[in-house]
Amino acid sequence: MQHKKVGFKEIALRADVAISTVSHVLNGTAPISPEVRARVLEAAGQLGYLAKRREKAAIAVLRSILLAVPSDTLPHNEFNLFSWTLLSTLMRECERRAIRVIPIEIDRPHLSGERIVAEARAAEVDGILLLSEDRRDVLSDIAASEIPAVLINGEDHEMQIDSVTPGNRFAARYATNWLIEEGHRSILHLSWEGRSTIRRRRDGFLDAFRANGLSLDTAHVHLAEGYLPDQGEAAMKDWLASHDGLGGVTAIFCAADNLALGALAALTKAGLSLPDDVSIVGFDGVAIGELTTPSLTTVSVPLEHMGTAALHLLEQRIVNAAQQPPAHRLELGCRLTIRNSVKRLV
């Protein structure tokens, strides 16, 4: 049986609007009220038209977004290169596609999920992007609003909204497994009590020891006060003081490049030679790792792809709204960038 071809006329009949209105909504050629626009998109989705157009990348379903970000990601400095790189590539993609971006700082005092939803409704945006947020109440409020939303670099433990994140646990396991293959058995994981995405890196570190049948007694975890280089330096200095040196550790796997920079400084000040006395690996892959001495081996996160992936998830959520699909969790693969900070022992 041959299916009838669906076009603007059929969508117009279903949405009870003029054909020209359908054309303006689907091609983004004129401003249309949110109510009418939603009606047209719903009709087009129900008739299967959106999925066909989306396959050809020929529909402008995203016109504006609310971008909720932590305040420390906004100023560009040498310590927030992870967030800044992610955001800058996202903003360039939005500019290329003529998507209006309305920023809001999610860690302003008293900024609840309810307030974010209210701001999104007032601005009449098509969707919400949240960066590095995992507060349960905030995510619950946004999910309940039914405004399309995607969480970037965060975890929604109840899987209520779509999310895109690096494969933190897998990447940390891969990097630690590589260190083990290089002959290292007593490895220090330098981390901090960050959000769940950081805890996944610790999980992956321990996974590698279990997978290789090694005792967790030599999988050391040492916590810094935070992720900044001076906090990494203080934590490394504390480890050296309390263990009368390295304490048998031959490699250090840091949960962030910033911590690795601090650890490098502390080790150098203690008179240790890298990588001869101890090897070190970072995580994030920010450009500054190329400039250290020795140059830093690190897990490179695909920061330039995360924003685009989030926009794609947001589009899919809008296009397929009529089907009410379950939340998607997208993890992007990371790669190990090998430089000069690791010595092979076998």
C-alpha positions as CSV (number, residue, x, y, z in Angstrom):
1,M,0.0,0.0,0.0
2,Q,1.4,3.4,-1.0
3,H,1.5,6.1,1.6
4,K,0.2,9.5,0.7
5,K,2.9,12.1,0.4
6,V,2.7,14.7,3.3
7,G,3.3,18.3,2.4
8,F,2.6,21.8,3.7
9,K,-1.1,21.5,2.7
10,E,-1.7,18.4,4.9
11,I,0.1,20.0,7.8
12,A,-1.9,23.2,7.4
13,L,-5.1,21.2,7.5
14,R,-4.1,19.3,10.6
15,A,-2.9,22.5,12.4
16,D,-5.8,24.6,11.1
17,V,-3.5,27.4,9.7
18,A,-2.7,28.8,6.3
19,I,-0.2,27.0,4.1
20,S,2.0,30.1,4.1
21,T,2.1,29.9,8.0
22,V,3.4,26.3,7.7
23,S,6.1,27.5,5.3
24,H,7.2,30.3,7.6
25,V,7.4,28.0,10.6
26,L,9.3,25.2,8.9
27,N,11.6,27.4,6.9
28,G,12.2,30.1,9.6
29,T,11.3,32.8,7.1
30,A,9.1,35.0,9.4
31,P,8.3,35.3,13.1
32,I,5.3,33.3,14.2
33,S,3.7,33.3,17.6
34,P,5.0,30.4,19.9
35,E,1.5,29.0,20.2
36,V,0.9,28.7,16.4
37,R,4.5,27.5,15.9
38,A,4.0,24.8,18.4
39,R,0.8,23.7,16.8
40,V,2.4,23.5,13.3
41,L,5.4,21.5,14.6
42,E,3.1,19.1,16.5
43,A,1.1,18.5,13.4
44,A,4.2,18.1,11.2
45,G,5.6,15.6,13.8
46,Q,2.4,13.6,13.9
47,L,2.2,13.3,10.2
48,G,5.9,12.1,10.0
49,Y,7.0,15.2,8.0
50,L,9.6,16.5,10.6
51,A,11.5,13.2,10.6
52,K,11.9,13.2,6.8
53,R,12.9,16.9,6.7
54,R,15.3,16.4,9.6
55,E,17.1,13.6,7.8
56,K,17.9,16.1,5.1
57,A,19.0,18.7,7.6
58,A,16.5,21.0,6.0
59,I,14.4,22.3,8.9
60,A,15.0,25.2,11.3
61,V,13.4,23.9,14.5
62,L,15.7,25.8,16.8
63,R,15.4,29.6,16.7
64,S,16.3,30.5,20.3
65,I,17.7,28.8,23.4
66,L,18.2,29.7,27.1
67,L,21.8,28.8,28.0
68,A,22.2,28.2,31.8
69,V,25.8,28.3,32.8
70,P,27.9,28.5,36.1
71,S,29.3,32.0,36.6
72,D,32.9,30.8,36.6
73,T,32.6,29.7,33.0
74,L,31.9,33.1,31.7
75,P,35.2,35.0,32.1
76,H,37.9,33.5,29.9
77,N,41.0,32.6,32.0
78,E,43.7,30.0,32.0
79,F,41.9,27.9,34.6
80,N,38.4,27.4,33.0
81,L,39.6,26.4,29.6
82,F,37.5,23.2,29.7
83,S,34.2,25.1,30.1
84,W,35.3,28.1,28.0
85,T,36.3,25.9,25.0
86,L,33.1,24.0,25.2
87,L,31.0,27.2,25.4
88,S,32.9,29.1,22.7
89,T,32.4,26.2,20.1
90,L,28.7,26.0,21.1
91,M,28.3,29.8,20.6
92,R,30.0,29.7,17.2
93,E,27.7,26.9,16.1
94,C,24.6,28.9,17.3
95,E,25.9,32.0,15.5
96,R,26.4,30.0,12.3
97,R,22.8,28.6,12.5
98,A,21.3,32.0,13.5
99,I,20.1,30.6,16.9
100,R,19.5,33.3,19.4
101,V,21.2,32.6,22.8
102,I,20.0,34.0,26.1
103,P,22.5,33.3,28.8
104,I,21.7,33.0,32.5
105,E,23.9,32.2,35.5
106,I,22.6,29.1,37.2
107,D,24.6,29.6,40.4
108,R,23.2,33.1,41.2
109,P,21.7,33.1,44.7
110,H,18.2,31.6,44.8
111,L,18.2,30.6,41.1
112,S,15.9,27.6,41.3
113,G,14.8,25.3,38.5
114,E,11.4,27.0,38.7
115,R,13.1,30.4,38.1
116,I,15.0,29.0,35.1
117,V,11.7,27.7,33.6
118,A,10.1,31.1,34.2
119,E,12.9,32.8,32.4
120,A,12.6,30.4,29.5
121,R,8.9,30.9,29.2
122,A,9.3,34.7,29.4
123,A,11.9,34.7,26.6
124,E,9.7,32.3,24.6
125,V,12.7,30.1,23.7
126,D,12.5,26.8,21.9
127,G,14.7,24.9,24.5
128,I,17.1,25.1,27.4
129,L,20.8,24.0,27.5
130,L,22.3,23.6,31.0
131,L,26.0,23.3,31.5
132,S,27.6,21.4,34.4
133,E,24.5,21.1,36.5
134,D,23.3,18.1,38.5
135,R,21.0,19.4,41.3
136,R,18.1,17.0,41.5
137,D,15.5,19.7,42.2
138,V,16.6,21.9,39.4
139,L,16.5,19.1,36.8
140,S,13.1,17.9,38.2
141,D,11.6,21.4,37.7
142,I,12.9,21.6,34.2
143,A,11.7,18.1,33.3
144,A,8.2,18.9,34.7
145,S,8.0,22.0,32.6
146,E,8.1,19.9,29.4
147,I,10.3,22.6,27.8
148,P,12.9,20.7,25.6
149,A,16.1,20.6,27.5
150,V,19.6,19.1,27.3
151,L,22.2,18.9,30.1
152,I,25.8,19.3,28.9
153,N,28.7,17.9,31.0
154,G,26.4,16.7,33.8
155,E,24.4,13.7,35.0
156,D,20.7,13.5,35.5
157,H,20.6,10.5,37.8
158,E,16.9,10.0,37.2
159,M,17.2,10.3,33.4
160,Q,14.4,12.8,33.1
161,I,16.0,15.1,30.5
162,D,18.5,14.5,27.7
163,S,22.2,14.8,28.4
164,V,25.5,14.8,26.6
165,T,28.8,14.2,28.5
166,P,32.3,12.8,28.0
167,G,32.6,9.1,28.6
168,N,34.4,9.9,31.9
169,R,34.4,6.5,33.4
170,F,35.5,4.7,30.3
171,A,38.2,7.2,29.5
172,A,39.6,7.1,33.0
173,R,39.7,3.3,32.8
174,Y,41.4,3.4,29.4
175,A,44.1,5.9,30.7
176,T,44.7,3.9,33.8
177,N,44.8,0.6,31.9
178,W,47.4,2.2,29.6
179,L,49.6,3.2,32.6
180,I,49.3,-0.4,33.9
181,E,50.4,-1.7,30.5
182,E,53.4,0.6,30.7
183,G,54.4,-1.2,33.8
184,H,53.0,1.0,36.6
185,R,51.3,-0.8,39.5
186,S,51.3,1.7,42.3
187,I,49.3,4.7,40.9
188,L,48.0,7.8,42.7
189,H,44.7,9.3,41.5
190,L,44.6,13.0,42.4
191,S,41.1,14.3,42.4
192,W,38.6,16.4,44.4
193,E,35.1,16.1,45.7
194,G,33.5,17.5,42.5
195,R,30.3,16.7,40.9
196,S,29.3,13.2,39.8
197,T,31.1,13.6,36.4
198,I,34.4,13.8,38.4
199,R,33.5,10.8,40.5
200,R,33.1,8.8,37.3
201,R,36.8,9.4,36.6
202,R,37.6,7.9,40.0
203,D,35.3,4.9,39.3
204,G,37.1,4.3,36.0
205,F,40.5,4.5,37.7
206,L,39.5,1.8,40.1
207,D,37.8,-0.2,37.3
208,A,41.2,-0.6,35.6
209,F,42.8,-2.2,38.7
210,R,39.9,-4.6,39.0
211,A,40.0,-5.5,35.3
212,N,43.7,-6.3,35.5
213,G,43.4,-8.3,38.7
214,L,45.4,-5.9,40.7
215,S,45.0,-5.1,44.4
216,L,43.2,-1.9,45.2
217,D,45.8,-1.4,47.9
218,T,48.1,0.2,45.3
219,A,45.3,2.2,43.7
220,H,45.7,5.4,45.9
221,V,43.1,8.2,45.8
222,H,44.1,11.5,47.2
223,L,41.8,14.5,47.3
224,A,42.6,18.2,46.8
225,E,40.4,21.0,48.0
226,G,39.3,21.8,44.5
227,Y,40.4,21.7,40.8
228,L,42.6,24.8,40.6
229,P,46.4,24.4,40.1
230,D,47.3,25.8,43.5
231,Q,45.0,23.3,45.1
232,G,46.6,20.5,43.2
233,E,50.0,21.7,44.2
234,A,48.9,21.8,47.9
235,A,47.5,18.3,47.7
236,M,50.6,16.9,46.1
237,K,52.8,18.7,48.7
238,D,50.7,17.1,51.4
239,W,51.0,13.6,49.9
240,L,54.8,14.0,49.7
241,A,55.0,15.2,53.3
242,S,52.8,12.4,54.7
243,H,54.5,9.6,52.8
244,D,58.1,10.7,53.1
245,G,58.2,11.2,49.4
246,L,56.2,9.4,46.7
247,G,55.4,6.4,49.0
248,G,56.1,3.9,46.2
249,V,53.9,5.6,43.7
250,T,55.4,5.5,40.1
251,A,52.6,7.3,38.3
252,I,50.0,10.0,39.1
253,F,46.7,10.1,37.2
254,C,45.0,13.5,37.7
255,A,41.2,14.1,37.3
256,A,41.9,17.4,35.6
257,D,44.7,19.0,33.7
258,N,44.6,21.9,36.2
259,L,45.4,19.5,39.0
260,A,48.3,18.0,36.9
261,L,49.7,21.5,36.5
262,G,49.8,22.0,40.3
263,A,51.2,18.5,40.9
264,L,54.0,19.2,38.4
265,A,54.9,22.3,40.3
266,A,55.0,20.5,43.6
267,L,57.0,17.6,42.3
268,T,59.5,19.9,40.6
269,K,59.9,22.0,43.8
270,A,60.5,18.8,45.8
271,G,63.5,18.0,43.5
272,L,61.9,15.1,41.6
273,S,62.6,14.6,37.9
274,L,59.7,13.9,35.6
275,P,59.1,11.4,34.1
276,D,62.2,9.6,35.5
277,D,61.1,9.7,39.1
278,V,57.4,9.7,38.5
279,S,55.0,9.7,35.6
280,I,51.9,12.0,35.3
281,V,48.7,12.0,33.2
282,G,46.0,14.7,33.1
283,F,42.4,14.7,32.0
284,D,40.6,17.3,29.8
285,G,43.1,17.9,27.0
286,V,43.3,21.7,27.2
287,A,46.0,23.4,25.1
288,I,48.1,24.4,28.1
289,G,49.3,20.8,28.5
290,E,51.4,21.1,25.4
291,L,53.5,23.9,27.1
292,T,54.4,22.2,30.3
293,T,57.8,20.6,31.0
294,P,57.6,17.8,30.3
295,S,54.6,18.1,27.9
296,L,51.6,16.5,29.6
297,T,50.1,13.2,28.5
298,T,46.3,13.6,29.0
299,V,42.9,12.3,28.2
300,S,41.5,14.7,25.5
301,V,37.8,15.4,25.8
302,P,35.9,16.2,22.5
303,L,34.9,19.6,23.7
304,E,34.4,20.9,20.2
305,H,31.7,18.3,19.6
306,M,29.7,18.5,22.8
307,G,27.8,21.7,22.0
308,T,26.8,20.5,18.5
309,A,25.7,17.1,20.0
310,A,23.6,19.0,22.5
311,L,21.9,21.1,19.8
312,H,21.2,17.9,17.9
313,L,19.6,16.3,20.9
314,L,17.5,19.4,21.5
315,E,16.3,19.3,17.8
316,Q,15.4,15.7,18.1
317,R,13.4,16.4,21.3
318,I,11.4,19.1,19.5
319,V,11.0,17.1,16.2
320,N,9.8,13.9,18.1
321,A,7.8,15.6,20.8
322,A,4.6,14.0,19.7
323,Q,6.1,10.5,20.3
324,Q,7.3,11.5,23.8
325,P,10.5,9.5,23.5
326,P,12.5,8.5,26.7
327,A,15.4,10.7,27.7
328,H,18.6,10.1,25.9
329,R,22.0,10.0,27.6
330,L,24.8,10.5,25.0
331,E,28.4,9.8,26.1
332,L,31.2,10.9,23.7
333,G,34.4,9.0,23.5
334,C,37.7,10.6,24.6
335,R,41.2,9.8,23.4
336,L,44.5,9.5,25.1
337,T,47.0,12.2,23.9
338,I,50.5,10.7,24.6
339,R,53.3,13.2,25.2
340,N,56.4,13.1,27.3
341,S,55.3,12.9,30.9
342,V,55.1,9.1,31.2
343,K,58.0,6.7,31.5
344,R,57.6,3.1,30.4
345,L,58.7,0.7,33.2
346,V,58.5,-2.6,31.3
